[in-house]
Amino acid sequence: MNTKDIKYPEGYFLSKWMIIFIAIFSGLGIPLSVITNNSGFIGIGPALGVAIGLSIGQSIENKYKQKGLIRPINEIEKNRKKNSILAGIIILTFGVLIFVVLLFL
């Protein structure tokens, strides 16, 4: 199989570049909040990462879509995506519950 024959699923480049830029910019908020003595700046890094990653990922995805290298996602990928979202929600809920319990002990 040639690399020219590979078709990427929809949203592949969006998620890839968003993850890359969230990882890059996540470390930006902590030093910024320490310098300014304002903890509200901790979330600015991931927010910038999402914004920049989405814009770059969408432009790359549009370029590949024009070349015909983007395909719709199949049922297996849809189920995997649903299960990943469900697992993330469960982990987030569990983390919030632990935080609340530790906060009020």
Protein Blocks (a to p, Z undefined) as FASTA:
>chain_A
ZZklpccdehklmmmmmmmmmmmmmmmmmmmmmmnopaklmmmmmmmmmmmmmmmmmmmm
mmmmmnopaccddfklmmmmmmmmmmmmmmmmmmmmmmmmmmmZZ
